[in-house]
């Protein structure tokens, strides 16, 4: 949720942000109107409560013969106060609904427009070339006995798979490398729950336009997470944090679930777009003043991983219309996938400023003794999809795959993944 004070003081800024995202400015006017009605209802309620309290004192001091009339008036005032309180509840619900339709205000410099309006900030590494016809990751995975899509479909349906043998070991190696680097950088390792309550899912902004991508267990009123960003954001819900020692950084390793609604026909081959995968997610609580520097730090860690894995990639500044509702800015790091002849997203990192913390009521105390909402950031450091780029980039003509040196210690020194007989 955006800061209501910002909405009142600078509605034009909020309108520009909504327009950059491709939304109507009418959402801002509607929120302003709902906020005015909410404040008016609260004022009327408080005035009636004050009158009720004053009348109560008058009744207590009144002579016996005057009390019946005063008591009757008190009852009427009490009824008016109850009605005013109900009006406050209705107005607050309407204001919350109107405010929730306004997405986070984008940071200056974020490109306006839709998905294709991103800005490439930099590229790294030469696009790999081969003196043979390169195989795609699924064909390589099948040769290695690493990926079994057929049995995944048999057991669970489309877009499910088994990683087995060197495939399972490779994923564990990538994840363990990422975890070790996160811990070395001061992140606290976490294995969070993958089922969360509605208020946590809503607080992180995932029950908006993309709610149909989330699995829900209706009987339990719980949601399966699509990223450990969600439980890690909820970890400090309704708390006042001590930020004197600096940012709080967590690295959450979890299985993630996405329905991929609306993506039928896209990336149906292999493990690029699937319903279940593993991910190591960095999550940071910091002050709003330090948030942008922290954002760049997360990107630097992601780039370091891809560089050491020998992958060619680019970093893009995602356009406003392609941001999630909570993100004020997002950088994607996309690796080159040879058989697709294109860069594909491997990791992203978002600065959500105070948007999530305001919904989840996570604050820190400043020098004056007052509290302010913290800023939250998230960024992926490893996920199952990375196997796609690694297999395709480091493949050899005979179907084997050269293991990046940085992964070999996590694979018992294995230097080459060989096709099975």
N, C-alpha and C positions, 0 to 999 in steps of 0.2 A: 504494500500500500504506500502511495506517495505521501509526503508530508502535507497535511491539510493547510498548514500555514503557508507553504510554498504555493499551493493552489490558490489561496486567497490573495497572496501578495504579488504573485507573478503568473497569472493565468495565461498570458500570451506565450511564456516559455513552455508551459505545459502543452498548449495548443500546437506549437511548432514541433514539439517532440511527438505528439500523436500523429501529426501530419507526416512527419518523416517516417513513421512506422506504417503509414498507409491507412490511418484511422481518421474518422470524422472529428472535427473540433467540437461538434455538438456534445460529445461525451464530457468535455470539460465544462461547458455551460450547464449541462444537466447536473453534474457533480456540485458545481457552485450553488445552484438552486437548492439541491437537496441539503447541502451543508448549511445554507441560510435557514432553511426550514427547521433543521435539527437544532440549531442554536436558538432560534426563536422559541421553539417548544421547550427547550431547557430553561430559558429565561422566564417564560410564563409559569412553568412549574415551580421554579425557585421563588418567584414573587408570591404565588399562592401558598407555598410552604411557610414563607416569612409571615404572611397574613394569618395563617393558621396558628403559628407559634405565638404571635402577638395576641390573637383572640383567646388562646388558651390561658394566657396570663391574666387577661381581663376577666375571664370566667372565674378564675381562682380568687380574685379580689372582690368580685361583685357581691352585693347584699343578697340574702337568700331569696327575696321576692323577685329579683331580676334574673336569677339563674335559669329558670325554665326557657325563657326566650333566647338567652345567650347560648344555652346548650343546643337548642334547635338550630341556631345559626352555625354553631360549631359543626354539627352533623352535615349541614349543607356544604360548609367549607371542606370538610373531609371528603365528601363525594366529589367536589370539584378538583381536589388534589389528586385523587385516584384517577379521575378522567385525564387530568393533565399528565400524569405519570404514564398512562397508556399511550397518550399522544407522543410522548418522548420516545417510548420504546419503538413505536411505528416509524417515527422520523429517523431514529438512529439506524434502524434496519434498512430504511430506504437510502440513507446517506452512505452506509457501508457498501450497499449494493452498487450505488453510483460510483463511489470511489474505486471499488474493485475493478471497474471497467476501464480505469485509466492505468496504463502500464507504466513501468519505471521511466523516469525522464532520462533520455539518452544524454550521454556526455558529449560536450562540444567536440566536433571533429568526426563523430561517427557518420559514415556516409548514409545519406537518405536513400530510400527506395527499397525494392524487393531483393530477393535472393541473389539475382545476377548483378547487383550493384555494389558488390564488395570491392574493396581496394586491396591489391596485393602489396604488402609491405616489404617483403623480401623473399628470395628463393635461396635454397642451399643445395649444393651437390649437382652433379651432372645427371641428366636423365639416363638411366641404364640402357645400353644397347646390347644386342646378342648376335652372334654369327650363326644362330640356329633359330627355328621357329619357337618362341617361348610358350610354355604351357601356362594356363591360368592356375590359380591357387588350388582349386578343387581337384584338377587333374593331378597336380603335384602331390596334394594331400592324399589322394587315393593311391598313387604309386608308392608313397612312403608308409601307407597304412596308418595315416595320421588323422584323416577325416572320414567319417562314415555318415553321409547324408541320407542314404537309402534306409538304413536302420533307424536313424533319428526320426524320419518321417513315419516309419512303421510303428514306432513306439509312441510318438507324441504328436505327429501331424506335420504339416508343411512348416518349413523354416526352423526346424529343430535338427539336431545333429549330435553325433558322438565325436569327441576328440579322444583318440586312443593312441597307445604307444608313444612314439616320439611327438605326436601332436599334443597329447596331454602334458608330456614333459616340457615341451616348448612353451606352452602357455604358462605353466608354473614357473619356468625360468624367467620369462618376461616379467611376470608379476613380482617375483622375488627380487629381481634386479631393481624394479621400480620401488618396492617397499624399502629395500636397503638404502636407496638414494634419498627417499623421503625422510627416513629416520635420521640419516646423516645430516639432513638439512633442518632438523629440529621439529619434524612432524611427529606427533604421537600416533602410533599405529592403533587402528580400531577395526574390530569386526562387528559391524552394527547389525541390528535387526533389519530384515528385509520386508517386514510387514509394519505399516504405520497407521496411525489413526487419521481420520479425515482432516482434523484441524492442523496436523503437521503437513499433510500433502497440500492442503489449501494454503497454508502459511508460506510455503515455498513457491507458490505460484503455478503449480502443476494441474490445478483443476479448472483452468480457463479454457482457451480454445482447443487445447490438445488433451483434454480429459479423456477422449475416446481412445487414446493410446495406452491408457493405464489399466492394468488388471485389478478388478475389485472383487473381494470376497464378501458378497452381500450378507450372508448369514452371520458374519462376524463384524461387519462394518469396518473392514480393514482394507488397505491398498497394498499391492506389491510394488516395490520401488523400482524405478527405471534407472536409478543412480543412487549411490550412498550419500550424495549431496542432501537428500531429503532427511534421512534420520540424523545425519550430522548437523544439519540446520536445527532440527528439533531438540538436539542434545541439551542446549542451553536455553530452551524456551522458558519464558517467564522468569528469567534470572538477570541479576545485575552482576556483570563481570568485572574482575579486577584486571585492568589493562596496563597497570603501572609497569609490569615487567615486559610489555610488548604484546604482539599479536598471539592469539591462540591458534595453533596449527594442528590439524588432524589429517591422517591418511586412512581412509576407509576402504577396506577390501571386502567386496560383497558380490554375490550373484545379483544380476539385474534382469528385469523383465519388461518387455515392451510389446504391445499388441501390433505395432506397425500398421495401425489403421490408415487406410487411404494410400498405402504404398504397394498395393497388389500390382504385379507386373514389373516392379522395380527391383533389381538386384536379387532376383529369385534364385540365382545360381550361387552356390557356395555359402560362405559365412559372413558376407558383408552386412546383410540386413536380416537379422534373426530375432527370434522372440526371447531368447535367453543367452546371457553372456556374463563373463566375469570382468570386473573393472576395479582398478585402484584409483580412488578419487581423493584429490587434495581439497581440503576445506579450511578456510581461514576466517577467523573473527578478528577485526582490527578497527582502528578509528577511521572515520571518514577522510581525515587528512592524509592518512598513510595508504589508503586503498589503491590508488593508481600505481604507486610504486610497488605494492605487493602484487598487483596484477602482472606487471612486467616481470617480476621475479618468478611467478608461476610459469609464464611463457618460456623464460630462459631455462627452467628445469625441463620442460617438455622438449624444447629444441635439443638440449644436451642428450636426452635419451635417444631421439631420432638420429642425431649425428653419430652417436656411438654404435647404433645399430646399422649404420651404413646406408641409411635411406635418404633418397632425394625428396625434398619437400618445399612447400611454400607456406608463409604465414600470411593470413588475410585478416583484414579488419571487416568484420561482418556488418552488412548493411542493416539499418534500423528495422526495416520490415521483416528481416529474417531473425531478429532477436527474440528470445523467449520473453514473456511478460515481465520477469524479474530482472533481466539483465539490462544494465545501462550501457555496457560495452562488452563485446565478445570477440576474442581472437580465436580463429581456427588454425590448426596446423594440419596441413593436408599432404600426404605422401603420394609419390608417383606410383601408380599401379600399371606396370608395363602392358599387360594384355588389354587394358581398357584405354590406354593412351591418354590418361587423365590423372589429375590430382584428386584424391579422395580423402575426406576428413578422417583422421586418426584420433585427433584429440582437440578439445576446445577448452577455453577458460573464460569465465565470465566475472565481471565486477557487478555485483547486484546492489552496490551502495547500501542504503538503509532500508530498501524496499522489503526484503524478507524479514529483517529484524524488527521492523515496525509492526508487521503482521504477527510475528511470534513474540513480540514484546521482550526483546533482548537488548539490554542497555549496559552502559558503563558509566562510572562516576567521573566527572571532570573536576578541575581544580577548585571551582566555585562550590563544589559539593552537590551540584545538580547532576541529573543524569541525562545522557544522550543515547540515542540508538546507535548500535555498532554498525559497521559495514561488514558484509559477508561476501566472500569470493569462493569460487570453485574451479577446479581444473583437473582433467583426467591425466594420469601419468602412465597408465598402461591399461589395455583392454584386449579382448579376444580378437578384435578386428585387425590388430597389428600383425597377426600371423599372416594375413593376406599379403601385405606389402613385403614382409620378410621372405616368405616362400618365393614370391614372384621376382623380387629384386636379386636374390642370391642363388637362383636356380642355375643348374648346369645342364649341358646337352643330354646327359644320360639320365636325367630325372632326379639326380641328387641335389642337395641344397647345402651350400657352405654356411656353417653356423657363424654368425658374427662373433668375434673374439670375446666381446664383453659378456656374451651369454654362456660361453663354454664352461666357466667354473660352476654354473648352475645346472649343467648337463653332464656332470662328471667328467669334464674334459673333452666331450664329444665335439669333433671339428667338422664332421660331414654327416648329414642325414642321408642314408642310403635307401634306395627303393627296396622293398621287400621282395623275396622270391615269388 
